[in-house]
């Protein structure tokens, strides 16, 4: 019976330490901030592209055609 109590105490301590480390560990914060910044930049570029789609497409097409004409 004492052996079972010891194992239960060890398991309880392991679970408590795991939860404590999970709640107090801040290793992933910098990665989260980096991902959020990149996501904001990508969304801003997408909004600009959607807003000026025709102008951008026209300029890229004309630049591509002029390059192909020189070949």
Secondary structure as GFF3:
##gff-version 3
##sequence-region A 1 71
A	DSSP	alpha_helix	2	24	.	.	.	ID=ss1
A	DSSP	alpha_helix	29	51	.	.	.	ID=ss2
A	DSSP	alpha_helix	53	70	.	.	.	ID=ss3
###
